[in-house]
Amino acid sequence: MASTAVWQPREDGLAEISALLEQQISPSSAVDKSLIWKQLQHFSQFPDFNNYLVFILVRPEGKSIETRQAAGLLLKNNLKVGYSSMAGENRKYIKSELLPCLGAVDRHIRTTVGTIISEIVNIDGVSGWLELLPALVTCLDSNDLNHMDGAMDALSKICEDIPHVLDSEVPGLAESPIEIFLPRLYQFFQSPHASLRKLALGCVNQYVTIMPAVLYNSMDKYLQGLFVLANDPVADVRKLVCAAFVNLTEVLPSSIEPHIRNVMEYMLQVNKDPDQEVALEACEFWSAYCDAQLPPYNLKELLPRLIPVLLSNMAYADDDESLLDAEEDESQPDRDQDLKPRFHTSRLHGSEDFVDDDDDSFNVWNLRKCSAAAIDVLSNVFGDEILPALMPLIQAKISTSGDETWKEREAAVLTLGAIAEGCFNGLYPHLSEIVAFLLPLLDDKFPLIRSISCWTLSRFGKYLIQETGNPKGFEQFEKVLMGLLRRLLDSNKRVQEAACSAFATVEEDAAEELVPHLGVILQHLMCAFGKYQRRNLRIVYDAIGTLADSVREELNKPAYLEILMPPLVAKWQQLSNSDKDLFPLIECFTSISQALGVGFAPFAQPVFQRCMDIIQLQQLAKVDPASAGAQYDREFIVCSLDLLSGLSEGLGSGIVCLISQSNLRDLLLKCCMDEASDVRQSAFALMGDLARVFLAYLQPRLLEFLEIASQQLSANLTRENLSVANNACWAIGELAVKVRQEVSPIVTNVVSSLGLILHHGEAVNKSLVENSAITLGRLAWIRPDLVAPHMEHFMKPWCSALSMVHDDIEKEEAFRGLCAVANVNPSGGVSSLVCICKAIASWHEIRSEDVNNEVSQVLNGYKHMLGNSWGECWSALEPPVKERLARYQV
């Protein structure tokens, strides 16, 4: 494997680059790192600069390990961006120098070499480096620890970053790389060296998700290896064994089913592992088992032994960072790192079935949270059956007294919250006792008991609300409400956060039940608004917005607005146009403007103007941040567009005086063409809202709006583009019913795109399918002559989608279109007649007499047209459909 390359470094160049690398890693503050970096960048313009770096990395003579590592990491970054443009002989030289270094004496050098090899394979594939596989195999088979470790390290990085590369055919090889390596990896499971056992198992685990044939066919060997490693003395290895069983349960549950009792016993044992990370990995198994729908009876037998383990792991660990956070008093200002990243969700028209990914991912996942999640899942699978094993433990923990056992009490309250939904039937008769127990804990001396009690009470909120019809239930609901409001004003930041979040949950569940308490709620919320630091302030905005969404126009009373609006307006004026603290406030104003409707008019002008200024500032920052005096951040545009949508929805035609003299039309058109999907999504939502309330404003550039919207429907419908297509589709429908014939130029293209979307309904989502069905119907109503010739292509999925739409005015308009195309081209609907009948039968009641008559005419027209064949169609319908259609005398 010795290098045959002829390239040799120049001594002066080598000395200079080495000196720069040494200075770059020097801890001395006297060294100007940015100047060093510039000099290294200057050198990188020379075609053989990377040859120098590999030369320094692989030769131990006279260089520190740190300098050699620095050369290697710089080389890796250079290859990442410049490999494809490098001269062939330089690539060849670098590769030839790396391979002999796989067995370097120093482990740091071996791992650096492994990182570079993985990067090259990522760019060039295995077939671009034919010498690599034989070199790795030679090292693995060498019995020399350094060579085995170096090859395994490189292999593990390839498996982790690009596993599919080893599961592909390589020209000239009879087997795929993974077929060559897998038997060797299994052998390393029994290595006396812990590092090799860990790397080998980590490699194989990476393939469970893609499950190549060679792994599937050797599953018994893999499982055998896992059982051998199950009690490995090294925690990292045990953790990987647990991860393997969890992955197999998720990906191929049938593979572990024959061994399921042994696996469950093992997982139960390791769930108590002294190493928290091993226990955490084991704990993931219980949720995976339930999700995999493996036989529940196996798990049911284990519950009396499993539940105490989960409960004991739910107590705070001594090193849990939350224990430190819990000491924070409200007087301590928030640090920037305390502020979690926040993500605004763009406005969406239609069924809310888009998955929200913002799932507490900023918080650290740990054994306590995983155990609580497992109890939650078990309670949903087994319901009240877990209570006999669980309740005595909860009661024992709750009844402890004394400061030293507060963590036990806290864990018991967390458990009650975790099972609130799954074990509801069993807990419901004891609801008043549970609440009576939790209420005093809101005043406990330990902040984390106060905060968890807020959360647990909010988990029972919806059940408490069901009881407000009786005096005792109403009194208890009031006590919970006032208890949470009291905790909003706690002096501890952690409790403030928990109380505010819990209160927002109760608001969603309680809705109009909050109306009698609005005055006192607003006083507490605005008092919190006045005292909270930046991080918790965001949660107050959310609680205010949720309150507005819940009570709607009830908020529109002078006494309430007097409490609510002045502090919010003052904050609005205090923040600059490029301050990110505006985001939650804009979202809050969006909810308030929709709730107040025309009641928001006194505040509308400055809010509208501010949104316009923000959008213009950001559009300038995008092209010229220096003259804008701000960095571009598209979230400012998205939030502002959504607030403008809220204004137009709330004010209705009252928005005319705000926008008629503005340049919103041109700004909006620009946003509809933005490359960012969330900007386009919000722009089309606003376009549809403006079509509803002030069509004349869009008219001068109507065709451009329609063209751009129609292009979104034929775009590649990736996950990001689905929401854009959804809003564009809805906006086209809103414009169409207003401008009627002016929509004609885009009808044929849009209908063709909507037909394709409806055909692939299962690949998109409910909201887009429903909006597509309605917009198609609206276009068919306006231009049946353009739509009818194509109706055979989409009639079945269209009718099927219309069946899922709720009875409303939009559905009526869509059915006007369905009837219109059936009248223009009756034969085009014959092959889909059963679907047409089912769609008509999906109505509970058609309010419009016109539409009802049109539907009746279509059905009777087909009955008359088909003559004796009508009986065939009729017999293919289910009894409930026939029953619904009977009203049309067919």
N, C-alpha and C positions, 0 to 999 in steps of 0.2 A: 504493500500500500504506500510505499515511499513516493514522494512527489517527483514527477519527471519534468515539471515545468521549468522553463529556462529563465523566467523573470527573476531579477535580483533587485533589491532596493538600493537606492543611493544612500550612502552613509549619512550625508548631511540632512537629507530629507527625513530619514528614519529618526535621527536624533531630535530634529525639530518637532516632529509630530509626537514623539514619545514625551518630550518636555511639555508640550501643550496639554497632553492627556494627564500628565502628573499634576500640572497646575489646576486643571479642571476639577480633579477630585480632591485637591488640597483643602483641608478644613480652614485654612487661614483666611481671615476676612480681608486681608490686604490685597488678595488677588481679585482683579476685576473679571468676574466670570463671563460677563456679556462680551468683553473684548476677546477673551479666549475663544468663546463660541464663534465669534465673527472670523477669527483667524482659521479655526477648523473648517468653517463653511467655505472660506477662501480656498483651502487645500482641496476641498471636496470637488472643486471644478476640474482637478487633474484626473484624467481617465484611470490612472492606476492607484488613486488614493486608497480605495478599498483593499487593494493588494497589500499596502503598507499595514492597514489595520489588522488583516488576518495574519500577517507576518508577526506583528507584535503579540497578538493573542496566543499563537500556538508555540512560540519559542520562550522557554523559561529563562534564557540567559539575561541576567542583569536587569530584569524588570520586575516590579512588585506585582503580586496577584491582582491588586486593585487596578493598577494601570492596564494590565492585560484584559481584565474584565471590562473596563471602560472602553477599550478599543473594540472589544467584541460587541458591546451593546450599541456603540455608534455604527459599527458595521451592519448590525441587524436592521437598524432604522434606515440606513442608506439603501440597503437591498430592498426594503419594503417599498420605497418610493422610486428607486432607480434601476432595479434589476433588469427590467425588460430592455432598457436602453444601453446596457453595458456591452462592451465588446466581448465576443465569444471566448477569446483566449483568457480574459480576466475572470470571467465566470468559472472557466475550467480550472484556473489556478486556485481560486478561492475554494472550490469544492475539493480539489486534491489535497489542499492543506488542512481542511477541516477533518477529513475522515481519520487520519492517523491520531488526531487529538481526542477522539472519542474515549480513549483509555488514559487520558492525562492523569497524572498523580493527584493533582488538586481537584477536589470535587467542584469548587466554584467555577473552574475553567471548563470542566466537563458539562456542567449545566448551562453555561453560556454557549458552548458549542452546540448543545442540544437545541437551544432556543433558535440559533441561526439556521441549523439544519431544518427545523420545522418550518421556519419562514420561507426557505428556498423551496421546500416541497409544496408549501401552500401556493407559491407562484408557478412553479415549473412542473408540479406533479411528480410521481415516482418515475414515470417513463422519461422525464427530462433529466434523470440522474441515475443511469443504469448501474453505476458502481455502488450506489448507496445500500441497496438491499443485501448484496453479498457481504458488504462491510459490516452491516448490523448483525447479520447471521453469524459471521465469524466471531465477532465480539461476544455475542450471546452464548456461543458454544465454547468459548475459550477457557472457561473455568477460572479466569483471572478477575478478581473482584472489581478492579477499576474499569476494565473493558466491559464487563457485564453491566455495571452500574451506568456507565456512560451511554451504552447502546439503549438500555432500558429507559433512561431519562429522555433521550431523543425520541424514542418510540412513544413514550407516554404523552409527550407534547403533541406529536402528530395525531395520536388517538384522540386527544382532548380537543384540539383545534379543528382537525379536518378528518374525522374518522372514515368518511366515505372514500377517501383517496386510497386507503388500504383494502377497501372492499370492491375495487374495480380491477378489470383485467389489464395486465401489462403486456405489451407486445413482446414476444420471445419467451414469456414465462408460462409454464403449463398450469400453474396455480395462481390465484390472486394472492397479494401480499399477506392478507389476514389469514389465509389458509396455511401459509408458511409459518407465520408467527404464533398462531393460537396454540398449537401443541407445546411450543417452547414456553409460552406464558403460563400454561397449566403446570408445567414442570417447576417453574419458579415459585408457584404457590407453596412448595415444600422446601424452598431454599432456607438454609440456616441464617441468611442475612435479612434482617427486617426490612431494610430499604428496598431489596429486590422483591420481597413478598408484596409490599405495599404498592410498588410501581406496577407489578404484573397484574394484580387484582384491579387496580385503577384503570389499566388499559382495557381489560376485558369488560369491565362495567360500562365503559363508553359505548360498547356495541349492543347493549341490551335494547336500546330504543330502536336502532336500525335493524337489529336481528338478522345478520347475514346467515346464509344457509349453513355455513360451517359451524356457527355457534348453536344454531337450532338443533343441528344433528348431533352435536356433542354436549347437549344440555345436561345429561347425567354426569358427565365428567366435571362440568362447571359446578353443578350442585354438590358433587362429592368434594370438590376443592373448597367450596364455601363452608361445608360442615367441618372440614379439617382446620380451616382458619378461624372457625367461630370463636374459639377460646384463646386466640392468639394473645401473647403477653403484651403486644404493642397496641395501644388504644387506636391509633390511626388505621391499623388493619381491621380491628373489630368494627370501627365506624364504616369502613368500606364494605364489610360483610353485610351490615345492616342495610346500607344503601342498595346493595345488590338485591337483597330480598324485597325491599320496597319497590325497586324498579321492575323486578320480575312480576310482582303482584299487580303493578299498574299495566305492564305491557303484555305479559303472557301468563295470566293467573293459572292457566291449566298446567303450566310447568311445575308449579310448587304444590298443586292440589294433593298429589299422592303423599307429600311429606308435610302437609299443612300443620298437623298437630305438633310435630317436632319444631317446625319453624316458629309457630306461635309460642311454644314453651321457651324457645331461645329468645324471642323478642321480649317476652315478659321478663325474663332473667336480665337481659341487657338494658331493659328500660330502667333498671336500678343501678346501672354501671356507675362506679365512682367518677368516671370521666363524663362531664356534662354533655360534651359533643357526641359521644357514643350513645348516651341515653336519649339525646334529642333525635338522632338518626333513627333509633329504634322506635321512638314514639310516633314517628311519621307513618309507621306500618299500620296502625289501627284505622286511621282515616282511609289509607290506601285499600285496606282489606274491605271496608264497607263500600267504598266506591267501586271496587272490582266485582261487587255482587257475588262474592263467594258465599257458600252456605252459612247463614247466620248462626246455626245451632252450635258450630265449633266455637265461635266467639262467645256465645251466650254462656256456655259452660265455664268459660274463663273469667267472666265478669266479676265474680266475688273476689278473685285474686288480682285482677287487673285494676279495678276501680281504686283500691287503696293506694296502689303505686302511682296512678295518675294524680290522685288527690294530694299525695305527699309531694309530688313534683310541682304542684301548682303554687306552693309557698315560695316567696321570693328567695332566691339564692343570695348569699351574703355579698357576692360581688356584682349583683344586678345594678346596672347603671341607674335604674329608676330610683333606687334608694338614695342616691346622691341628689338626683333631680328633685326628689320630694322635699328636700330641705329648702328649696328656693322660695324666698319670700317675695311678695309683690314689689318690694322696694328695690330689689336688685334689677338693674336694667337688662333686657335681653341682649345676648351677643348675637352677631350675625349667624354663627353656626347653629344657634337655637332655632332659627327660622327654617322650617321644612320647605323644600321646594313645593310650589303649588301649581296646579294645572287647571286651566279654565277649560270646561267642556263646551265646544261650540253648540250653538242653538240648533235643534233638530225638530223638523216637523213630521209628526206621525207617531206610530206605536213606539214606545220607549223600550225597544228590545236590543239596543246596542250594548255590548258588554262594557262596563266601566272598569278600566284596568287600574284605577288609582286605589289600590287596596292596602293602604297602610304599609306600602313597601319601604317607606323611609324608616319605619321603626325596626329595631333589631328583633329578629325572630329568635326565640330562645325556648328552653325546655318548658318553662312556665306557660308560655302562650300556646305552644304545641300541645301540651297536656290539656289545657282548657279547650282547645279546638277539638281534640279527640273526644273529650267528654260531651261536647256539643254534638258531634257526629253520632256518637253512641246513643245519646238521648233521642236523636231523630230516627235512628234505626230501630231501637228497642223500646222507645217510649217509656211508659211507667214501669216496665219490667226491671229497669236499673235502680228504681228507688229503694227496694229492700236492702240492696248492698250499699247504697249511697247515703241514705238519710241518717242512719246511726252515726256514720263518720262525720257528716256535716254537723249534726247536733253535738257530738263530742267536741269538735273543734270550736264550735260557737260558744259552748259553755265554759271554755277555758277563760281564766281571768288573769290579770297580771301583765305587766308590760312586756315580759320576756316572751309571751306567746302571741303577741299581736299578729305575727305573720300567719299563724295557724288560723286565727279568726278571719283575717283578710282573705285567705285561700278559700275558706268556707263560703264567704259572701260571693267571691268570684264564681265558685261552683254553682251556687244558686242561680246566678245570672246566666251561666253557660247552659243550664238545663231548662231555663224558663220556657222556651218554645217546645222542645222535644217532649218534655214531661208535663206539659201543661194540664192534661186531664187529671193526672194524679195530684198536681199541686193546687189546682183551682179551688177545691173545697177548703184549702188552708190559706187561701190568698190573703185574707185579712190578718191572719197570724203572722205570715211572712212579712207583710208590709209593716205591721206593728213592731216586728223585731228590727226591720231595717231602718225605720225612721230615726230612732235615737242614735244610730251609728253615723248619721249625717253630722252629728256634733262630737264624734269621737276625737280624742286628743291626737290620734295618729293620722296624719294627712292622707296616707294611702288607704286607710280604712274609710275615711270620708269620701275619697274619690271613687273607690270601687263600689261603695254603697249607692252613689249617684248612678253609675252605669247599670247596676243590677236593678234598681228601681225602674230605670227607663226600659229595661227588658220586659218588665211586667206591665208597662204603661198601657198597652192596647187592651189588656184584660181588665185593668182598673176602669178604663173608660166604658167598657161594656156594663159595668156595675153602677154607673152614675145615675141610672134610673131609680135606684132605691136610696133612701136618705143616708144609710150607713156607707154605701159605696160612694156617694157623692162627697160625703164628709172626708172619706179616706183619700179620694182623688185630690181634694183641695189641700189636704195635709201634705201629700207628695209634691204637689205643685208649689206650695209655699216653701217646703223644705228645700227643693231644688233651687228656687229663686234666692233663698237665704244663702245657699252655698255659692251661688254666682258671685256673691260679694265676699267670699272667703279671702283671707289675706295670703293664702298659699297658691302659687301659680298652678301647680298640678291639680289642685282641687277646683280652681276656677275653670280650667280646661275641661275637666271631667263633667262638672256641673253644667257648663254651657253646651257641651256636646249632648249630654243626656237630655237637657231641656229641649234641644232642637229635635231629638227623636220623639219626645212626648208631643211636641207641637204637631209633627206630621201625623201622629196617631189621633190626636185629640181634635184637630181642626176646629169646627164651630163650638165645641165644648169650651174653648178658650175665651169666647167672646165676653162672657160676664166678668172675666178677670183681666180684660185688656189693659185697663188703667194701671193696675199694680204690676202687671208683667212689663209694660213699657217703662215704668219708673225704675224697676230693677235692671232691665237691659241697658237703659241709658246711663244708669249709675255705674254699671260694669264698664260700659263704653268709656266713661270718664276716667276710670282708675286703671284699666288694663294696660299692660305693656304690649309691644307690637305683635308678638306671636299669638297671644290669646285674643287680641283685638280682632284678628281674622275670624275667630270662631264666633265672636259676638256678631260680626257682620252676617255670618251664615245664619245665626239664630234669628236675627231681625228679618233677613230675607225669607227664611222658612215660615216665620210668623205671618209675614205679608202673604205668602203663597197659601197659607192655611186659612186665614180669616177673610182674605180678599177685601171686598168693599166695606166690610165692617170697620176697617181701619180708617176709613175716610170720614172722620169726625173731627171738628176743630180741636176739641180737648186733647185727642190723641196726637194729632199732627203737631200740636204745640209742644208736646213732650219729645216726639220722635225727630222732627225735621231740623230744628235749629242746630243741635250738635253735629248732625250728619253734614249739613250744609257748611258749617264752620270747618269741619275736617276736609271736605271737598275743596274748599278755597285754600286751605293751608298746604295741600300737597301739590307738588309741581307736575307738569304734564309727562315727565319721564320717571316719576317715582312709582316703583312697583307696588307700593302699598295702596295705590289706586285700584288695583285689580279687584280685591274683595269688595271694595266700596262700590265700584261700578256694578258688580254682580248684585250687590244689595239694592242699589238704586233700580236695577232692572226689575227685580221682584216687586219693589215698592211701586214703581210706575205702572206695572200691570195690575197690581191690586187696587190702587187708588183710581185708576181710569182717569176721567176728566179732573178728578180731585188733585192730580199731579200738576195741572196746568200752571199754578203760580210758581213752580220750581223748574218748569220745563225749559225756558229760554236759556239760562246759563248752562244747564246740563247738556242741552243740544249743542250749544256753541262749543263747549269743552270737548265733546266727542269729535266734532268736526276738526277742531284744532289738533287733537291727538292724532287723528288719522293722517292729517296733512303733514304733521311733524314727522311721523313714522315713515311716510312715503318719501319724504326728503332724506331722512336718516338712512334709508335703504341705499340711496345712490350717493349721498354725500354727508356722512356722519359729522364731519367737522363743522360744516355750516349749519347743520341742524342742532349742534351742541348736544347730541344724544346718540347712543348706540341703538341700532335698529333692533326692535323686539316685536315680533308680529302679534304677540299676545295683547299688546295695547290696541291694535287694530281690531282683533277678534272681539275683545270685550266691548269696545266702543260700538262696533256694528250691532252687537247683541243688545246693548242698551238702546240704540236707536230703534231696533225692532220692538223692544219693550215699550218705548214711547209711542210708536205708531199703533201698537196693539191697544195700549191704554187710552191714548188721547183720541184715537179714531180720526175722524175728519178734522179734529182740533189741531192736528199736526200740520195742516196746510199752511197756516200763517208762519210756522217755524221754517219750513223747508222751501217755500216757493221762491224765495230770493237767494237760496244758497247754491253752492256748487256740488251738492251731495250726489246729484245724478252722475257727474263725470267721475267723482271719487269712487262711487259704487261700481261703475262699469270697470274701472281699473282693478278694483278688488275682485270682481268676478273673473278676471283674467290672471289673478295672482298665481304664482307657482305653488304656493303653500295650500294644501287641501283645506286646512281649518279656516283660513281666510276666505276661500271660495265658499265653503259651507255656510258661514255666517252671512256672506254677501248675498247668496241666493235666498236665504231666509228673509233678509230685509227686502229684497226685490219682491218676493211674494207678499210680504206684509204691506209694502207700498202699493202694490197692484190692488190690494183690497180697499185701501182708504184714500188713495190720491193717484189714481191712474194717470190723470192728465200730466202729472209731473214726469213720468217715465216716457210718455208718448213721443217726444222729439227723437229719442234714440231707441225706440221700441224694438225695431228689427235687430239691432245689435244685441240688445239684451236677450231676445229670443234665440238668436243664432248661438251666442256663447252658452246659454243654458242647454240648448239641444246638443252641443258638442260634449257636454259632461256625461250624456247618456250613452254615447258610443265609445267613451274612454275605456281604458283597461280598468275593470272594476275591482281594484285591489281593496283591501280593508279600509284604507284611508279614503279612497274615492267613492266608496259606497254611500257614505253620509253626504258627500257633495252631490252625487247623482240623485239621492233622495230629495234633497232640498231643491235642486234645479228642476226636478220632475214636478214637485209640488208647485213651484213658482210658475212654471209653464202653464199648468192647469189653472192657477189663479188669474194669470194674464189672459188666457184663452177665453174664459167666461166673461171677461170684461171687454175685450177688444173684438171678440167674435171673428168676423171674416179676415181681419188684419193678420191673424195667426197663420193664414193659408200657406205662405212660402215655406214654413218649416214642418207642416203636418206630415208629409210622406216620410221624411227622415226620422222624425220623432216616433211615429207609429212603428217604423221598422225596428228602431232601438228598443222601444217598450216591449214589442213582441218577443225580442230575444231575451230581455230581462225576465219576462213572465215565464218563458220556456225553461229558464234556469233558476226558477224560484227558490229551490232548495239551496242553491249556492250563494244566494244573496241574503236578504233578511226580510222579516215580516213587513217592516215599515216601507221599504222600497217597493215590495211587491204590491202592497195596498195602494201606495201613491201612484204607481205605474197603472194599475187597473182604473183608478179614478181619472187620471189625466187622459188615458186612452179613451175612456168614455166621454169625457168633456170634448175632446177633439172630434170624436165620432158624431157627437150631437151637433157640433158647429159645421163640420164638413163631412157628412156621411158619404158624399160622392167620392171623396179622396180616400176614405178609410175602407169602405165596403169591399172594393175589389181585392183587398188583402186579408179579409176577415178569416178565411179558412186557416191561415197560417198561425193564428193566435187565439182562435175562439175558445178552445177548451181551457188552456191555462188562464185566459182572461176571466171566463165565467167562474172558474174555480177560485180565483183571487177575489172576485166580487162577492162570492159567498161568505168570505171571511170578514168583510167590511161591516162595521156597525151601521145600523139604520141612522142616517142623517141626511142633510141637504146634499152633501157631496156624493153620497151613494145614489140619491135621486137623479142628480145630473148625469152620473155615469150610466144609469139605466135609460135615461132619455137617449144617450148615444147608442146603447145596445139595441134599443127598439128602432132607432133611425137606420142603422146599418142593416138590420134584419128586413126592414121595409124596402131598402134600396136593392139588396142582393139576398133575397130569401133563400135561394138555393145554397148560398155560402154558409148557411147556418144549419143545414139539414144533418150533416155528419156530427154536429156537436149539440144536437137538440136535447139529449139527456142532460148535458151540462148546463144548457140554457134554462131548462126546467128547474134544476137544482138551485141555480143562482137566484131565480125568481122566488123559489120557496124559502130562500134564506131570509126574506123580509118577515119581520114580525108584523109590521103594519106600514103600508105606504101612505104617508100623510097627504101627499099631493094627489088630488083627484085626477089631474091631467096624466101624471105618470102612471097611476093605477089603470086608467083607461087605455093608455098606450101599450102597457104590458098585456092587458087582456086582449087587445086587438092582435098583438104578435102571436100569442098562444093560440087563439082561435084561428088566425090566418094559417099557422102551420097545421093545425088539425084539419082544416078544410083542404089545404094543399096536399097533404099526405093521404087523405082518404082512408082506405083500409089499413095502410101501413102505420097510422097513428097508434093503433093498438099495440104494436111492437114496442114503440117508444114508451108508451104508458106502462106496459108490463115490466119494463126495465127499471122503473122508479120504486124506491122504498116507500112503504106505507105512510111514514110521516110527511114525505114530499107530496104524495098524492093528496093527503089531507089538506095541506097548505094550498095546493093548486085548485082544490074543489071550488074555492070562492070565485074562480074565473069561468065556471061552468064548462070545463073541458073534459 
